Amino acid sequence: MRVMVVTHDQRRRREVGDFLRQRGYEVQVPPSRHEVVPQARATQPEILVLDMYVSNPNGLELLRQLRAVGYAGRIVALAGKSLRNVQSDALSLGIHRVIGGLHAGEGHCDPAQVESAVRACARMDDTPGRPRISAG
């Protein structure tokens, strides 16, 4: 299964990417935020792990761009309190799982929790419905 990891935090990108690779996922890491949309369009990863703290373009804008070019994969959002401000927009753009509790200053992210959300997304069927939100 192809999983794209998008975050500005190099340590988080390495930790999550290595953790997923060790569990058999094909992990893609765009070289920059500006390569996310072209790379996702070209490779069509089944799941995209998107840190909502990315900027220029921000996480919400990346979601809009991805959906505008027809990316239909599942989205795991790495977000904390910042998602509350844009939650309805983010949900309307098709976030399937949210991993919360991240704080920009602390940058803590449990790779096992990310992998659990990725597995949950992989098990989802394509029946339209409300996105599932995971706390934690």
C-alpha positions as CSV (number, residue, x, y, z in Angstrom):
1,M,0.0,0.0,0.0
2,R,1.3,3.4,-1.0
3,V,1.3,6.1,1.8
4,M,2.5,9.6,1.3
5,V,3.7,11.5,4.4
6,V,3.5,15.3,4.3
7,T,4.9,17.3,7.1
8,H,7.3,20.3,7.5
9,D,8.9,18.6,10.5
10,Q,11.9,16.6,9.2
11,R,12.2,14.5,12.4
12,R,8.5,13.6,12.3
13,R,8.7,12.8,8.5
14,R,11.6,10.4,9.2
15,E,10.1,8.8,12.2
16,V,6.7,8.2,10.6
17,G,8.2,7.2,7.3
18,D,10.6,4.7,8.8
19,F,8.0,3.2,11.1
20,L,5.6,2.7,8.2
21,R,8.3,1.2,5.9
22,Q,9.3,-1.3,8.6
23,R,5.7,-2.5,8.5
24,G,5.6,-3.0,4.8
25,Y,4.1,0.2,3.5
26,E,5.5,1.9,0.4
27,V,6.2,5.3,1.7
28,Q,6.5,8.4,-0.4
29,V,7.8,11.7,0.9
30,P,7.6,14.7,-1.4
31,P,10.8,16.7,-1.4
32,S,8.9,19.9,-0.7
33,R,5.3,21.1,0.0
34,H,5.1,22.4,-3.5
35,E,5.6,18.8,-4.9
36,V,2.8,17.2,-2.9
37,V,0.0,17.8,-5.4
38,P,2.0,16.8,-8.5
39,Q,3.4,13.7,-6.8
40,A,0.1,12.6,-5.4
41,R,-1.5,13.1,-8.8
42,A,1.2,11.1,-10.5
43,T,1.5,8.2,-8.0
44,Q,-2.0,8.1,-6.5
45,P,-1.1,7.0,-3.0
46,E,-4.0,5.2,-1.3
47,I,-3.5,7.2,1.9
48,L,-2.0,10.6,2.5
49,V,-0.8,11.5,6.0
50,L,-1.1,15.3,6.1
51,D,0.3,17.4,8.9
52,M,-2.2,20.3,9.1
53,Y,0.6,22.5,10.5
54,V,2.4,22.7,7.1
55,S,2.5,26.2,5.7
56,N,2.8,27.9,2.3
57,P,0.5,26.2,1.2
58,N,-1.2,25.3,4.5
59,G,-2.8,21.9,5.2
60,L,-6.3,23.1,4.3
61,E,-5.1,24.6,1.0
62,L,-3.2,21.4,0.2
63,L,-6.4,19.5,0.8
64,R,-8.3,21.8,-1.6
65,Q,-5.7,21.5,-4.3
66,L,-5.6,17.7,-4.0
67,R,-9.3,17.3,-4.2
68,A,-9.4,19.9,-7.1
69,V,-7.1,17.7,-9.2
70,G,-9.2,14.6,-8.4
71,Y,-7.1,12.9,-5.7
72,A,-9.6,10.5,-4.2
73,G,-7.4,8.8,-1.6
74,R,-8.0,8.7,2.1
75,I,-6.5,11.4,4.3
76,V,-5.1,11.0,7.8
77,A,-4.7,14.5,9.3
78,L,-2.1,15.2,11.9
79,A,-3.7,18.0,13.9
80,G,-4.3,19.4,17.2
81,K,-6.3,22.4,18.4
82,S,-5.6,24.2,15.2
83,L,-8.0,22.0,13.3
84,R,-10.9,23.3,15.2
85,N,-10.8,26.6,13.3
86,V,-11.1,24.9,10.0
87,Q,-12.8,21.6,11.0
88,S,-15.9,22.0,8.8
89,D,-13.9,22.9,5.7
90,A,-11.4,20.1,6.4
91,L,-14.2,17.5,6.9
92,S,-16.0,18.7,3.7
93,L,-12.7,18.0,1.8
94,G,-12.7,14.4,3.0
95,I,-10.5,13.8,6.0
96,H,-11.0,10.2,7.1
97,R,-9.0,10.2,10.4
98,V,-7.6,12.9,12.6
99,I,-4.8,12.3,15.0
100,G,-5.0,15.1,17.6
101,G,-3.0,16.2,20.5
102,L,-0.1,17.7,18.4
103,H,1.2,21.0,19.5
104,A,3.4,23.0,17.2
105,G,5.9,23.7,19.9
106,E,6.1,20.1,21.2
107,G,5.9,18.3,17.8
108,H,5.1,14.9,19.5
109,C,3.6,12.4,17.1
110,D,3.3,8.7,17.9
111,P,4.2,6.7,14.7
112,A,2.2,3.7,16.0
113,Q,-0.9,5.9,16.3
114,V,-0.3,7.1,12.7
115,E,0.0,3.5,11.5
116,S,-3.2,2.5,13.3
117,A,-5.1,5.3,11.5
118,V,-3.5,4.2,8.2
119,R,-4.7,0.6,8.8
120,A,-8.2,1.9,9.7
121,C,-8.4,3.9,6.5
122,A,-7.2,0.9,4.5
123,R,-10.1,-1.1,5.9
124,M,-12.7,1.5,5.0
125,D,-15.1,0.7,2.2
126,D,-15.9,3.3,-0.4
127,T,-19.5,3.8,0.8
128,P,-20.2,7.5,1.2
129,G,-20.7,8.5,4.7
130,R,-19.4,10.7,7.4
131,P,-15.6,10.8,7.9
132,R,-14.5,9.1,11.1
133,I,-12.6,11.2,13.6
134,S,-10.1,9.7,16.0
135,A,-9.2,11.5,19.2
136,G,-5.8,11.1,20.8
